[in-house]
Amino acid sequence: MAAVTAAQKRPVLLLDIMDTVVYDPFFKEMPVFFNMSFKELLAAKHPTAWVEFECGEITEEQLLAKFFADGRHVDGAALKQMMVSSYRYLDGMPELLRRLGAAGYPLHACSNYPAWWRLIEDKLAPSQYLAWSFVSCEGPMKGFRKPSREAFEACLRALDVPAAEVVFVDDRAVNVEAAAAAGLDGILFEGAEALEAALRARGLQF
């Protein structure tokens, strides 16, 4: 299908990355790495360190130094290797993003993630499909995390488009609801096939 004209390129698509485009190893592989259950990991980790890392407030070294509340040692190199080995595209997403991009729809990441987003880029190169425009650790969204209204407002300011012209896709209902409250059109991600159907129902042609 031919690319749409500039006047037809709306809406802009904002896509969450983890568990929307790329598999997130936090819930299964990370607890296994530490020989814990997920519940045990949540109880043992520092209550704010990961969020601070996601917001760009602390460095990787500072994260590792206080990853666990009791200060136990963390092998950062091995942890990152495990994360990288676990990153993979969710089924159907590369092809769907490729077709959306080819049809002329602007595609942007909107992710709560630390500087380790570069590990994802190095392995999978999502930038071939979308721009890493909005990540909580840097750039226009630095310091803001979904579902805060400030995160969405930062995206809208940088995009310089009305909220009604933006479709936001995320696997977490709380983020989709927050986006809708900020005026964006939110879609709960439930797989590539369902996302394609939801986009076509909104009139997107690709």
N, C-alpha and C positions, 0 to 999 in steps of 0.2 A: 504494500500500500504506500502511496506517495506520502511524503511528509506533509503535515498540515502547514498552512501559512502562518506567518508571525501572529496575525490577529486571532488565529484559532489555537494558539499554543497553550492557552489557559485550559484547565487549571494547572498550577504548579503542584508537583507532588513532593511531599515531605515524607520520607520513609525512615522509621526506626530501623536499626541495623540488627541488634542481637535478638535472635529468635523471630525475626521478621525476614531478614535477608540472609543472615549468617547464624549458624547454630551457636548457642551460648553454652560453654562448658562449665559455667559456674555452678549449676545445680546438680550435676552428676559427676563429671570428671574431677572437679576440684575437691569435693569431699573425699573421693577415692584416693586422690593424690596425698591427702593428709591422713589417710586411714581413719576417716570419721564418717558418720552419717551426716546428712545435710543439717539435721537438727543440731547435732553436736558442733558442727562448724559454725553455725549461727551463734551458738552460745559461747564459743571460745574466741571468736574473732573480735578485734577491737571494734567498739560500737560505731565509730565515725571514720576510721582510717580510709576505707574504700571510697566512701562518699567524698572525702577530702581529695583523694587521688583523682576521682572522676571530675571534680570541679577545678582541678589544676592548682589546688592550694598546697599540696605537698608533692615532693619528688618521689620517684620510684624507690630510691634508697630509704627515704623516710617512711614510705608505706611498708616496706619489708621489715624495717626496724620495729614497727608497732602493729604488724598485721594481726598478731594475736594479743589479746588483752594482757596475758601474762608475760609478754616479751620474748617468748621462745623463738629460737632461730628458724628462719625460713630460707630455704635454698632458692633464691630468686631465679637463677638460671634454669634450674630444673622446672620450677613453676611455669615460667614463660614457655619453655619447650613443650610442656604438657598442653598449655593453652593453644599454642600454634598447631600442634599435632591434632587438636580437636576441632579447630575452626574448619567449617565446610559450608558451602551454600545449601540453603534449604531447597528441597526438590522443586523444580520448576521456576525458581526465582530468576536465575540469570537470563533465561530465554524471555520471560515476561518483561524484565527490565530492558532487555535489548530491543524488544519490539516497541515498547513505550518510547524509548529514546529515539528510535528510528522514525517514529511517527511525529517527533518534534516536541514531545512533552518534557518540560524541564524537570529533572529528577535531582533531589537533594537529600543527603543523609540528615537525620535529626536524632542524635544518639546521646544517651547518658553513657559515656565511656571515657576512660583515661587515655593517656598518651599511647597506650598499647593498641589503639586503633591502627597504628602504623604496622603492627604485627599482622593484623588482618589484611591490610593493604599489600604488604610484602608477599603474603602467601596467596591471596585470592584476587587481588587487584579489582575491588569493587568500583574503583574510579573509572573503569572502562564502561560502566553503566550509569553511574551517578557521581555527583560532586560531594566531597566530604565537607559540606558547607557549615554544618551546625553540629558541633561536638562539645559536650559540657566542659571539657578541659581546656579549650582554647577558642580563639576566634570570637565571633559575635555572641555566641551562647555561653562563653566562659563564665563559670560560677553559677550557672542556672541549670537545674535539672527538671525534666518532666516529672511530675505533672504540674510544676509551678506555672502560673500564668506568665511570669517573667520570661520563662524559656520560650514560649510561643511568641510573645511580643518581640523578643530579640530577633527571632527568625523573620517575623513580618517586617520589622524595620529594615533588616538587611536586604530582604527580597524586594521591598518597596512595592508590595501588592496588597490589595485588600484581603482580609481574612477569608472572605467568601470565595475568593479565587484560588484557595489552597486546599488540597486534599491531603489529609494526614493519615498515615497508616502505621499501626502499632499493634503488637500482640497483647498488650496490657489494657484492659478495659478502663482502668483509672486514668491512663494517659489519653485515651480516645475521648473519654468524657470531659477531661480538662480542655482538650483541644476544641471540642464542640462548644464548651462554655466561653472560649475565647473567640468564637465565631468561625472557626475552621470547620470544614466538612471532614468528620472523622470516620475511619473505617477500621473495625477490629480485624486484625489479621488472623485468618483461620486456614491458611494454606494458599498456594499460588492460584489454584483453580478458582477458589472462592473469591480471591482478590480480583482476578480478571473479570469475573461475573459482576462484582460490585462496581468496578470501574466502567464496564460497558453499560450497566444500568444507569450510570450517571452521564452517559452520552459520549464517553471517550471512544475514539475510533483508532484502532491500531492493529 
